[in-house]
Amino acid sequence: MNSATTTTAFDPRELESKVQDMYRDVARDPTGDFHFEMGRALAERLGYDPAELDRIPAEAIDSFAGVGHFFHLAAVKPGETVIDLGSGSGMDAFIAAFKVGEGGRVIGVDMTDAQLEKAEKLRKDAGFGNVTFEKGYIEEVSQPNGTADVVISNGVVNLSPTKDRVFREAARLLKPGGRFAISDIVTETQLPDTIVGNSTLWAACIGGAAQQENYRSMIEAAGMRMETVEDNTSYRFISENAQGASRKFGVKSVSLLAIKR
Ligand SMILES: C[S@@+](CC[C@H](N)C(=O)[O-])C[C@H]1O[C@@H](n2cnc3c(N)ncnc32)[C@H](O)[C@@H]1O
């Protein structure tokens, strides 16, 4: 597959509702049975600083379903504006909120009501005045051009069948020279239709993973220059099905930094 927009064997609305169902469950019952790991042990293994995790709401960490750590690449500074694409229960947004401080702001965007409700409750209870969560699609964010110094995202772009649109949207949201620092799932070898066409594996962050060179080309075509790509070797899937796909096709987690031209 070389096209930027993936043709799926299933209706995009079916995928959206599968993704929403899965991440509603992640928000409401992170101890349930998933193809992927979640929570504090995962976050620490991926490289999150325990002292930073101690400062944010524990329930946001319980529902953390990211795939890597990118804050060392993002280098978020006081006073900056950060947009988190697919903010889930808010863990990365809350960490970013401490980094930007009171003079900065963080905007989390997500399409799943249960995730937004949880993130908003935690935000309010903990008194994060510099964070807002908004309902929306990462392909079409309701913020003006050049809003952000930094766009972050963790384990989300792989879920979109139109990744080229997500990357163009990230570039539109960034100021010139702004940083796109994300973690996501990609593959070494193009996945076969049997996996791409399985909406459950797609919603579990496997089926929608793009081949890594295609992924990079889409980012560069959107107007960003790739600076760094790192493999997150400590990320692993937990179901047998997912582990099999991972071994066979090189499904893996990467963190990357790209700069808006
Ligand atoms: C794997 S979870 C990661 C959540 C969060 N970044 C974290 O690290 O815990 C994926 C999140 O992306 C959201 N999502 C997936 N596709 C989306 C889209 N097209 N637009 C907006 N949100 C989306 C889901 O609702 C879910 O909350």
The ligand as an SDF file (V2000), in Angstrom:
LIG
                    3D

 27 29  0  0  0  0  0  0  0  0999 V2000
   -4.7370    4.3880   22.3160 C   0  0  0  0  0  0  0  0  0  0  0  0
   -5.7430    5.6680   22.9890 S   0  0  0  0  0  0  0  0  0  0  0  0
   -4.4880    6.7800   23.5610 C   0  0  0  0  0  0  0  0  0  0  0  0
   -5.0160    7.8590   24.4600 C   0  0  0  0  0  0  0  0  0  0  0  0
   -3.9460    8.7460   25.0890 C   0  0  0  0  0  0  0  0  0  0  0  0
   -3.1620    9.4230   24.0940 N   0  0  0  0  0  0  0  0  0  0  0  0
   -3.0520    7.9540   26.0070 C   0  0  0  0  0  0  0  0  0  0  0  0
   -1.8510    7.9280   25.7840 O   0  0  0  0  0  0  0  0  0  0  0  0
   -3.5820    7.3340   26.9380 O   0  0  0  0  0  0  0  0  0  0  0  0
   -6.4070    6.4450   21.5620 C   0  0  0  0  0  0  0  0  0  0  0  0
   -7.2910    7.6450   21.8070 C   0  0  0  0  0  0  0  0  0  0  0  0
   -7.4760    8.3360   20.5750 O   0  0  0  0  0  0  0  0  0  0  0  0
   -8.8230    8.6720   20.3990 C   0  0  0  0  0  0  0  0  0  0  0  0
   -9.0610    8.7260   18.9450 N   0  0  0  0  0  0  0  0  0  0  0  0
   -8.8670    7.7450   18.0500 C   0  0  0  0  0  0  0  0  0  0  0  0
   -9.1060    8.1630   16.8030 N   0  0  0  0  0  0  0  0  0  0  0  0
   -9.4770    9.4640   16.9010 C   0  0  0  0  0  0  0  0  0  0  0  0
   -9.8530   10.4580   15.9610 C   0  0  0  0  0  0  0  0  0  0  0  0
   -9.9100   10.1910   14.6550 N   0  0  0  0  0  0  0  0  0  0  0  0
  -10.1670   11.6940   16.4110 N   0  0  0  0  0  0  0  0  0  0  0  0
  -10.1270   11.9650   17.7490 C   0  0  0  0  0  0  0  0  0  0  0  0
   -9.7800   11.0590   18.6890 N   0  0  0  0  0  0  0  0  0  0  0  0
   -9.4440    9.8230   18.2770 C   0  0  0  0  0  0  0  0  0  0  0  0
   -9.5900    7.5850   21.1110 C   0  0  0  0  0  0  0  0  0  0  0  0
  -10.8590    8.0360   21.4900 O   0  0  0  0  0  0  0  0  0  0  0  0
   -8.6840    7.2950   22.3080 C   0  0  0  0  0  0  0  0  0  0  0  0
   -9.0030    8.1040   23.4060 O   0  0  0  0  0  0  0  0  0  0  0  0
  1  2  1  0
  2  3  1  0
  2 10  1  0
  3  4  1  0
  4  5  1  0
  5  6  1  0
  5  7  1  0
  7  8  2  0
  7  9  1  0
 10 11  1  0
 11 12  1  0
 11 26  1  0
 12 13  1  0
 13 14  1  0
 13 24  1  0
 14 15  1  0
 14 23  1  0
 15 16  2  0
 16 17  1  0
 17 18  1  0
 17 23  2  0
 18 19  1  0
 18 20  2  0
 20 21  1  0
 21 22  2  0
 22 23  1  0
 24 25  1  0
 24 26  1  0
 26 27  1  0
M  CHG  2   2   1   9  -1
M  END
$$$$
